[in-house]
Amino acid sequence: MTETVQIGAAQLACADSLQFIKTLPDNSIDLIATDPPYFRVKDNAWDRQWKNDDHYLGWLGEMVAEFWRVLKPTGSLYMFCGHKLAADTEIMVRERLNVLNHIIWAKPSGTWNRQNKESLRQFFPATERVIFAEHYGAETTASGASGYAAKCEELRKQTFKPLIDYFANARAALGVSAKEINQATGTHMCSHWFSESQWQLPKREQYETLQALFDRKAKELNAAAELVKPHDGLLTEYDALRRDYEGLRLEYDELRQRYEELRRPFAVSKLVPFTDVWTYAPVQYYHGKHPCEKPASMMEDIINASSRPGDLVADFFMGSGSTLKAALKLGRRALGVELESDTFKNTVAKVDEFHAALTC
C-alpha cells in the first residue's frame, strides 16, 4: 500500500516506482531527474532483483515508457546509469525520446585510488553516465498548440511585415529577378532580402547596390511606359531603414518572451559545468548514508538548467532525497518515490528538517 507524505511543495511516496508512476496523469511533469538501480553494481537487494541484463533492461524500458508519458512536451529527462549498460540504456531511451547528451560524470576521487593496479584486467570504471533527453519535436510542438519555434517565426513575420513588404513590393512592381539581384550584389541573398520566411535586412553596401539596381530598372520601365503606376524602387535611405529595423527588433524581442513557456527550458553559464563532461566530487560514504546519494551541487545545477520556478521536478528513485531538497531550495515543486520503507522514513525526516530550515 502506498504511503504518501506532503512536506511543503514536496510530495514523498513509499511505493514501487513502476506502479506509482502509472497512476500519474499524462504530460504532468516538467523535469525528471532520477537515478534507477544500475543492476549488480551495489550489494543491495534492490540492485540484484533481476535474473539477468535482459530482464533488467526490460523493466527499465517500462519505466522509460512511463517517463515519456508523464513528461510534458517541453520537459527534460536526466537519467543516471552505470558504465556497463550505458550504451544499451541510451539506445533504449532513443526509442522513446530524443537523446541530447550522453554526459560523463568523471569523479575526481573514489575507490580506484585504493586499487591494486597490477591485478586489474581492464581499465577501472571511474565514471557514471547521465542520459539527457527531451521529447522528439520539443522545440516545434507543444501540447495542443504550436511550439516555441513556430510561434517565434510567426511573430517575426508579423513584426517585420512593414519592412518585408517594402522590399517585396518594390521587387514585384519592377519585376527584378533573383538572378539580377544576386549578380548585382555578388551574393546569393535574394531569398533572404525578398522572402517572408527568411527575411533579413541587407548591409549598407548591399542595400545601396540594390537601390542602384532598382533605380535603373524603374527608369527603364517608366521610360518604356510598361508600368501602369510609376514606381521609384527603394527610396528610403539606409539610416532611416536601419532605425525602423532596430525599433521593430526591440518590439519583437519583447513579444517573443511571451512564448518562452512553450520552449524546453535550458540555461547554463560558465559558473557551472556546461560541457558533457562533469567533475562533481562524489558524496563520501559513512554509516547510514544512502550508497547512491548524488552531490547537492549537481542536482541544483540540473534543476537550474532545465526547469523554471514553480515547475514540478520528479525523482522516482529518490533515495536520500537530494533531488527533492535541491528542488525545494530552488523554488520548485517536487515528487519523490522510494520503495524501501526504512530509507523512506529517513528521507522524510531529512526533507522535513531541510524544509523547516528553509522556511524558518
Backbone torsions as a table, in degrees:
resi	resn	phi	psi	omega
1	MET	NA	135.3	-177.0
2	THR	-74.8	131.6	173.3
3	GLU	-109.3	129.4	179.9
4	THR	-123.4	146.2	178.6
5	VAL	-134.4	134.8	177.5
6	GLN	-106.7	123.7	177.1
7	ILE	-126.5	103.0	-175.5
8	GLY	58.7	-125.1	-180.0
9	ALA	-90.5	12.5	-178.0
10	ALA	-112.6	133.8	172.4
11	GLN	-110.4	126.8	179.4
12	LEU	-115.3	133.8	-178.0
13	ALA	-127.5	133.8	172.5
14	CYS	-97.8	103.5	-172.6
15	ALA	-165.1	166.2	170.1
16	ASP	-71.7	124.4	-172.1
17	SER	-60.0	-43.0	-177.4
18	LEU	-65.1	-39.0	178.9
19	GLN	-72.6	-39.1	-177.3
20	PHE	-68.4	-43.6	-176.2
21	ILE	-63.4	-26.6	179.5
22	LYS	-69.7	-14.2	179.1
23	THR	-88.4	-7.7	-176.3
24	LEU	-86.3	149.3	179.3
25	PRO	-73.5	158.9	175.6
26	ASP	-61.8	151.7	171.7
27	ASN	50.1	47.8	-173.7
28	SER	-115.1	-8.2	-173.9
29	ILE	-121.2	135.3	-178.5
30	ASP	-85.2	-35.7	-176.7
31	LEU	-147.2	127.8	171.0
32	ILE	-109.2	117.9	175.1
33	ALA	-124.7	105.8	-167.8
34	THR	-145.6	157.4	-172.4
35	ASP	-130.4	80.4	-178.6
36	PRO	-66.1	165.8	171.8
37	PRO	-56.3	145.8	-178.9
38	TYR	-92.5	-15.0	-179.9
39	PHE	79.2	107.9	176.1
40	ARG	61.1	36.4	172.7
41	VAL	-104.9	-35.3	178.5
42	LYS	-111.7	151.1	177.6
43	ASP	-86.7	54.7	178.4
44	ASN	-123.6	149.5	-177.0
45	ALA	-60.1	-36.2	-178.0
46	TRP	-67.5	-17.8	-179.8
47	ASP	-99.7	0.8	-176.7
48	ARG	-132.5	31.8	-175.0
49	GLN	-90.8	-0.5	-179.3
50	TRP	-111.8	150.7	-176.3
51	LYS	-70.1	-38.3	-177.1
52	ASN	-158.3	-177.4	-177.4
53	ASP	-59.7	-40.7	-177.5
54	ASP	-63.5	-42.0	179.4
55	HIS	-65.5	-42.1	178.3
56	TYR	-61.8	-47.8	-178.5
57	LEU	-66.1	-31.2	175.7
58	GLY	-63.8	-43.8	176.6
59	TRP	-64.0	-44.4	-179.3
60	LEU	-64.0	-35.5	177.2
61	GLY	-61.7	-37.7	176.0
62	GLU	-64.6	-38.9	178.1
63	MET	-63.7	-44.7	-178.7
64	VAL	-63.4	-37.1	177.2
65	ALA	-61.2	-38.3	177.7
66	GLU	-73.3	-36.1	174.7
67	PHE	-56.3	-46.0	179.9
68	TRP	-59.9	-39.8	-176.2
69	ARG	-70.3	-46.1	-173.1
70	VAL	-83.9	-17.8	-178.2
71	LEU	-74.6	133.7	177.0
72	LYS	-63.2	155.6	178.7
73	PRO	-56.6	-25.1	178.6
74	THR	-102.8	14.1	-177.1
75	GLY	-85.4	171.9	-179.4
76	SER	-130.3	151.2	175.0
77	LEU	-121.1	128.0	168.1
78	TYR	-117.7	111.8	-178.5
79	MET	-121.2	118.4	178.7
80	PHE	-76.1	147.2	175.6
81	CYS	-153.7	158.8	179.2
82	GLY	-81.0	166.7	-175.8
83	HIS	-67.5	-32.6	-172.2
84	LYS	-62.1	-46.8	-176.4
85	LEU	-110.0	20.9	-177.3
86	ALA	-62.0	-43.6	-179.0
87	ALA	-65.0	-44.3	178.4
88	ASP	-61.9	-40.9	-179.0
89	THR	-65.0	-43.7	-179.2
90	GLU	-63.3	-43.4	178.9
91	ILE	-60.6	-40.9	179.6
92	MET	-65.4	-42.5	178.6
93	VAL	-63.6	-38.0	-179.2
94	ARG	-61.4	-24.2	178.6
95	GLU	-67.2	-24.1	-177.7
96	ARG	-111.8	-37.2	-170.0
97	LEU	-130.0	161.7	177.5
98	ASN	-87.6	107.8	-179.6
99	VAL	-74.3	120.1	-179.2
100	LEU	-90.1	-38.0	179.7
101	ASN	-149.3	147.5	165.4
102	HIS	-108.4	95.7	-171.9
103	ILE	-84.2	137.6	176.0
104	ILE	-101.4	119.3	173.2
105	TRP	-96.0	100.0	-178.7
106	ALA	-92.4	107.9	-175.3
107	LYS	-78.5	126.8	-177.7
108	PRO	-73.7	-10.6	177.6
109	SER	-148.3	158.4	-179.2
110	GLY	167.3	-169.2	-173.3
111	THR	-68.8	-19.1	-178.4
112	TRP	-64.0	-20.2	178.7
113	ASN	-66.3	-18.2	-179.7
114	ARG	-105.0	8.2	-177.0
115	GLN	-77.3	147.0	170.2
116	ASN	-83.7	98.1	-172.4
117	LYS	-59.2	-34.0	-176.9
118	GLU	-67.1	-19.9	-178.4
119	SER	-91.4	-6.0	-177.7
120	LEU	-71.6	145.5	175.4
121	ARG	-115.7	4.5	174.0
122	GLN	-159.6	167.9	179.4
123	PHE	-68.0	137.7	-176.1
124	PHE	-73.8	130.7	-179.8
125	PRO	-72.7	115.5	-179.6
126	ALA	-115.3	24.4	-176.4
127	THR	-136.4	160.0	161.6
128	GLU	-122.3	164.7	-177.4
129	ARG	-118.5	151.8	176.7
130	VAL	-130.7	118.1	176.2
131	ILE	-89.0	118.0	-179.4
132	PHE	-108.3	120.9	-172.2
133	ALA	-143.0	162.4	176.6
134	GLU	-136.9	171.5	171.6
135	HIS	-65.9	144.9	172.1
136	TYR	-61.9	134.0	180.0
137	GLY	76.1	18.6	-176.4
138	ALA	-61.0	-29.8	-178.1
139	GLU	-80.8	-14.6	-175.6
140	THR	-122.1	-6.4	-177.4
141	THR	-137.1	129.3	172.3
142	ALA	-123.0	160.3	-175.7
143	SER	-61.4	115.2	175.5
144	GLY	76.1	7.5	-177.5
145	ALA	-158.4	163.9	173.9
146	SER	-65.1	148.6	-178.1
147	GLY	-87.0	-172.0	-173.3
148	TYR	-58.1	-50.0	-175.7
149	ALA	-62.3	-44.1	-179.7
150	ALA	-66.4	-40.7	179.2
151	LYS	-64.5	-42.3	-179.7
152	CYS	-65.6	-38.5	179.0
153	GLU	-66.2	-42.0	177.5
154	GLU	-63.0	-43.3	179.6
155	LEU	-65.1	-40.4	-179.9
156	ARG	-61.5	-43.0	178.8
157	LYS	-61.9	-42.4	-179.2
158	GLN	-67.0	-42.6	-175.7
159	THR	-67.8	-43.6	-175.8
160	PHE	-92.9	11.6	-176.6
161	LYS	-55.7	-41.3	179.1
162	PRO	-57.4	-40.6	179.1
163	LEU	-76.2	-38.4	177.4
164	ILE	-59.6	-45.7	180.0
165	ASP	-65.9	-36.5	179.3
166	TYR	-57.1	-47.8	-179.7
167	PHE	-72.1	-45.9	-175.6
168	ALA	-64.6	-40.7	-178.6
169	ASN	-66.8	-39.8	178.8
170	ALA	-63.5	-43.3	180.0
171	ARG	-65.9	-43.2	-178.8
172	ALA	-64.9	-40.0	-178.0
173	ALA	-66.3	-35.5	-175.7
174	LEU	-97.5	-8.8	178.7
175	GLY	64.8	35.9	-179.5
176	VAL	-77.2	129.3	-177.3
177	SER	-84.4	160.8	176.4
178	ALA	-63.2	-36.1	179.2
179	LYS	-62.7	-42.7	179.3
180	GLU	-64.3	-41.3	-179.6
181	ILE	-65.2	-46.5	-178.1
182	ASN	-68.4	-37.8	178.4
183	GLN	-67.1	-41.9	-178.5
184	ALA	-65.1	-38.4	-175.8
185	THR	-95.2	-8.2	-177.9
186	GLY	65.3	30.6	-178.4
187	THR	-133.9	-177.8	170.4
188	HIS	-123.7	43.7	-172.1
189	MET	-100.9	7.9	-177.7
190	CYS	-54.6	-43.3	-176.9
191	SER	-68.2	-21.1	179.5
192	HIS	-85.9	-30.5	-178.6
193	TRP	-89.6	-25.1	-172.9
194	PHE	-125.0	23.9	179.3
195	SER	-126.3	137.2	179.7
196	GLU	-64.9	-40.1	-173.5
197	SER	-76.4	-24.9	-176.9
198	GLN	-121.2	16.0	-167.6
199	TRP	-61.5	139.9	169.9
200	GLN	-150.9	157.0	-177.2
201	LEU	-77.7	132.0	176.2
202	PRO	-66.3	159.6	171.0
203	LYS	-73.3	164.2	-175.5
204	ARG	-54.3	-50.7	-177.3
205	GLU	-61.3	-40.8	179.5
206	GLN	-66.4	-41.6	-179.6
207	TYR	-64.6	-41.9	179.6
208	GLU	-66.1	-32.5	174.0
209	THR	-66.4	-41.2	176.3
210	LEU	-63.4	-40.6	177.8
211	GLN	-57.9	-44.8	-179.5
212	ALA	-63.8	-42.9	178.7
213	LEU	-62.4	-47.9	-177.9
214	PHE	-67.9	-35.2	177.5
215	ASP	-63.9	-42.2	179.1
216	ARG	-64.7	-43.5	178.9
217	LYS	-63.7	-40.5	-179.8
218	ALA	-63.0	-42.6	-179.9
219	LYS	-65.2	-40.2	-180.0
220	GLU	-64.4	-46.2	-176.7
221	LEU	-72.5	-39.5	178.7
222	ASN	-64.9	-39.5	180.0
223	ALA	-65.3	-34.3	-179.7
224	ALA	-87.7	4.1	179.4
225	ALA	55.6	35.4	-178.9
226	GLU	-90.7	-8.1	177.7
227	LEU	-99.9	127.0	175.7
228	VAL	-63.8	-41.5	176.2
229	LYS	-124.4	118.0	-177.5
230	PRO	-54.6	138.3	178.7
231	HIS	-127.8	134.3	-173.6
232	ASP	-97.1	3.8	176.3
233	GLY	87.5	-138.3	-176.5
234	LEU	-101.3	93.4	-172.2
235	LEU	-93.1	-25.4	-176.3
236	THR	-64.1	132.8	179.3
237	GLU	-69.7	151.9	-172.0
238	TYR	-62.5	-40.5	-177.9
239	ASP	-61.3	-40.7	177.8
240	ALA	-67.4	-39.9	178.3
241	LEU	-63.0	-41.2	-179.6
242	ARG	-65.5	-39.6	177.9
243	ARG	-63.2	-42.2	177.0
244	ASP	-61.0	-43.0	-178.9
245	TYR	-62.3	-46.4	-178.1
246	GLU	-63.8	-38.3	177.3
247	GLY	-63.7	-43.0	179.0
248	LEU	-68.6	-34.4	179.2
249	ARG	-64.9	-41.3	176.9
250	LEU	-63.2	-40.6	177.5
251	GLU	-62.4	-42.1	179.8
252	TYR	-64.1	-44.4	-179.3
253	ASP	-61.0	-39.2	179.4
254	GLU	-67.8	-44.3	-179.5
255	LEU	-67.8	-33.1	-177.0
256	ARG	-62.6	-29.2	-179.0
257	GLN	-60.8	-22.5	179.7
258	ARG	-67.1	-19.8	-176.0
259	TYR	-100.5	4.5	-176.6
260	GLU	-59.8	-33.0	-178.1
261	GLU	-67.7	-13.0	178.0
262	LEU	-87.1	-4.0	-175.1
263	ARG	-107.9	144.3	174.8
264	ARG	-61.9	120.4	-178.4
265	PRO	-67.5	136.8	173.5
266	PHE	-159.5	120.0	-178.9
267	ALA	-151.4	119.2	175.6
268	VAL	-129.2	170.0	178.6
269	SER	-145.4	176.4	-179.8
270	LYS	-68.8	-10.6	-179.2
271	LEU	-81.7	-12.9	178.8
272	VAL	-129.6	161.9	177.3
273	PRO	-59.2	122.2	-179.2
274	PHE	-121.9	7.1	172.1
275	THR	-101.7	-179.6	-178.6
276	ASP	-92.3	18.4	170.9
277	VAL	-123.0	119.3	-178.5
278	TRP	-109.9	148.8	-178.1
279	THR	-130.7	40.3	175.8
280	TYR	-67.4	137.8	176.1
281	ALA	-71.4	136.9	179.1
282	PRO	-68.7	157.3	175.8
283	VAL	-72.4	129.9	-178.9
284	GLN	-72.0	141.9	-177.2
285	TYR	-84.4	142.0	169.0
286	TYR	-152.4	169.8	-173.7
287	HIS	-57.5	129.3	177.0
288	GLY	90.5	-7.8	-179.1
289	LYS	-86.9	143.3	179.4
290	HIS	-64.7	134.0	-173.8
291	PRO	-68.5	-11.7	-177.4
292	CYS	-119.8	21.4	-176.8
293	GLU	-62.2	136.2	-179.2
294	LYS	-98.6	147.9	-179.3
295	PRO	-59.0	137.6	-179.5
296	ALA	-60.3	-39.3	-178.3
297	SER	-64.2	-36.2	177.7
298	MET	-64.1	-47.6	-178.0
299	MET	-66.6	-36.2	177.3
300	GLU	-65.4	-40.7	179.4
301	ASP	-66.0	-39.7	177.4
302	ILE	-62.1	-46.7	-176.9
303	ILE	-68.0	-40.6	176.4
304	ASN	-62.7	-39.5	-175.8
305	ALA	-70.4	-36.4	-167.1
306	SER	-125.7	26.4	173.3
307	SER	-155.6	166.5	178.1
308	ARG	-115.5	158.0	175.8
309	PRO	-52.7	136.1	-178.5
310	GLY	90.1	-13.0	178.6
311	ASP	-67.3	159.6	177.4
312	LEU	-97.0	120.7	179.5
313	VAL	-109.3	129.4	-176.2
314	ALA	-121.2	140.9	172.6
315	ASP	-131.5	111.1	-174.9
316	PHE	-87.6	2.2	173.6
317	PHE	-139.0	68.2	-162.9
318	MET	-74.3	-19.7	177.1
319	GLY	52.9	-120.5	-176.4
320	SER	-81.7	-3.7	174.9
321	GLY	88.5	21.4	-179.7
322	SER	-58.7	-41.3	-179.0
323	THR	-65.7	-43.4	-178.5
324	LEU	-64.9	-43.0	-179.7
325	LYS	-64.8	-39.9	177.5
326	ALA	-64.6	-40.0	179.6
327	ALA	-63.8	-45.6	179.0
328	LEU	-62.7	-42.2	-179.6
329	LYS	-60.0	-34.5	-175.1
330	LEU	-97.3	11.5	174.6
331	GLY	77.8	27.6	175.5
332	ARG	-103.8	163.7	168.2
333	ARG	-86.5	153.2	-173.9
334	ALA	-137.2	147.1	174.8
335	LEU	-133.9	125.2	179.6
336	GLY	-130.2	140.6	-179.7
337	VAL	-126.8	134.0	179.6
338	GLU	-141.2	134.1	-176.7
339	LEU	-83.2	-43.4	-174.6
340	GLU	-74.2	123.5	-173.8
341	SER	-65.3	-39.7	180.0
342	ASP	-65.2	-44.4	177.4
343	THR	-62.3	-41.1	179.7
344	PHE	-59.3	-47.2	-179.0
345	LYS	-62.3	-42.4	178.8
346	ASN	-63.9	-41.0	-178.8
347	THR	-68.2	-40.0	176.6
348	VAL	-57.2	-45.0	-179.8
349	ALA	-63.6	-41.2	-178.6
350	LYS	-69.3	-42.6	179.6
351	VAL	-67.2	-38.3	177.9
352	ASP	-62.6	-43.9	178.0
353	GLU	-64.5	-41.9	179.5
354	PHE	-63.6	-44.8	180.0
355	HIS	-63.5	-40.3	178.8
356	ALA	-61.9	-39.4	178.7
357	ALA	-66.9	-34.1	179.5
358	LEU	-69.2	-34.5	-171.7
359	THR	-98.7	-4.6	-177.5
360	CYS	-77.2	NA	NA
